[in-house]
Amino acid sequence: MCGIVGYVGDNKSLEVLLGGLKRLEYRGYDSAGVAVIDKDGHMGTRKRAGKLQVLVDDLAERPLGNGATGIGHTRWATHGGPTDRNAHPHLSADGKLALIHNGIIENFSELKKELTDTGASFTSETDTEVAALLVGREYEKTGDLTESLRRVVGRLEGAFTLLVMHEDQPGIVVGARRNSPLVIGLGDGENFLGSDVAAFVEFTKRAVAIGQDQIVTIRPDSVEVTDFLGNTVESEEFEIAWDASASEKGGWSSFMAKEISEEPEAVANTILGRVVDGIVNLGELSPIGDDALKDIDRIVIIACGTAAYAGMLGKYAIEQWARVPVDVDLSHEFRYRNPIITPRTLVISISQSGETMDTLMAVKYATAAGAHVLSVCNTQGATIPRESHAVVYTHAGPEVAVASTKAFLAQVTALYLIGLHLAKARGTLSDNAIRENVVELQAVPDKIAEVLRVSQAEIGQLARWMTDIQSVLFLGRNVGYPVALEGALKLKELAYIHAEGFAAGELKHGPIALIEPGQVVFVVVPSPRDPDSLHPKVVSNIQEIRARGARVIAIAEKGDASVLPFADEVIPIPLAGTLFEPLLAVVPLHIFGMELAAAKGLDVDQPRNLAKSVTVE
Ligand code: F6R
């Protein structure tokens, strides 16, 4: 939450800051602000409540002098509402030092009291302002920006990324991080800082991730990283794997529309290079090692939201293929209940952003408790993979829309690859069986493309008919259950419609009381071809709700005539094995959520109250 960008170089800081903030706006969009030192050495700041465009329009009307040094911030409010005053940057008492912050300073009340008792006054309700005032005071004593920030970070508790600049120090921006992200972009005669590489990918592909409890000082020709004690730290450079254009809309009506269209590629790219002779081989798991993987007696998958639903699908596949028990836990529930972990536990964390604080804390907990920790992540250089023993990157490309779509499919794909790798390592599937599953997985991208081709227009129409709807239910059994949960979450967060996902078998244990005439219910129908299929049971569930007046929209295998008499609409999906059906059935639900939100005139990419990476607990 909150996007941060910093720049030193030539006289284009406003262009860099506003471009970077545009790309980081998915992280928070309550307010935005910049501070820039102009060519005459004056520092100007501008900050406005509302989306970034409000700030951009304000700057067009009342330009700020451009210069070679600047910082910018886009906010997701925690302490203090989304107002101009609470927007960042915040200033030191003399107004010469500007500071921006992502995270929460947990001991801010104590620090605020100390500052107030010694004569400071505050202009905002934020926790951030204490840091600005404290660093300002230290600067008055030391005249050294890096040293001033170092002295203050040692006193802060909680999670933070801080960037500071000072009017008397043009050409320098200093950053510090603890439990919040910060990445350096290396340019030619210019350098960048950002919450993630999207902030500067337009200008450079060379990046360096900053470690936990480290401070970085950037100047146009140098970058210096130290720990909080001042010891120099060696950092590793990496190349950003995607183009700036990958994080642009490119003619689509929304990022989400673009990202749903990229679902086939997200799956295909995640498989790419990970299959040798038809067998999955994940070299990334070598830091844990096949001997340890053979020996594990339990897997715990930890994640939040959509990523947790991907984890639920991973459970079905891994248990079936690798014959090891898998529990799926929400990261925040896992972390605070004294979970049972042994050296034979493999913890798999799933996070698109790699920065979700709840998952990061759970990963740290699991590592400290002695588990093997493997991350599934979509973001290079993010914190969670660096806190884990091994990482399998999903190659979905940048996901900008706040609600996750293509990353979900890539996460499920990565978990299936992990399941097949484990099956090989543990000898629970024959090579032939692994090959058959790999062939099924490799066929998924074309099948998703077919769903998009065949169903998009029809689902759009359906959504436009339903703009007045108050409540939607989603039902699924077995692997259809996480799909139902995902469909309901998308509808809640995108279209602000009350929606619930249920395991279809649970219906008669209570939720069926919700069914009244006209209630819309989406049902994920399993294939009738599978001998172990729950198809007849799901068809019975459809009949039960139909008898009570529900309006049924079935997502069913094409050619499945048995649902036709009972469903008001059938959305067909291509034939696939049971474990692979969810990767197809979820696509119409992603489209439906997006289309219904768009039909209601809502902002599909930036739903209210949300932020893409939830970096507070
Ligand atoms: C829902 C959604 C969220 C995220 C969750 C975890 O559409 O996007 O539920 O899935 O906040 O985020 P990551 O995967 O970044 O850890």
Boltz pocket constraint, residues with backbone or C-beta under 6 A from the ligand:
constraints:
  - pocket:
      binder: B
      contacts: [[A, 304], [A, 305], [A, 306], [A, 307], [A, 308], [A, 350], [A, 351], [A, 352], [A, 353], [A, 354], [A, 355], [A, 356], [A, 359], [A, 402], [A, 403], [A, 404], [A, 405], [A, 489], [A, 490], [A, 493], [A, 611], [A, 612], [A, 613], [A, 614]]
      max_distance: 6.0
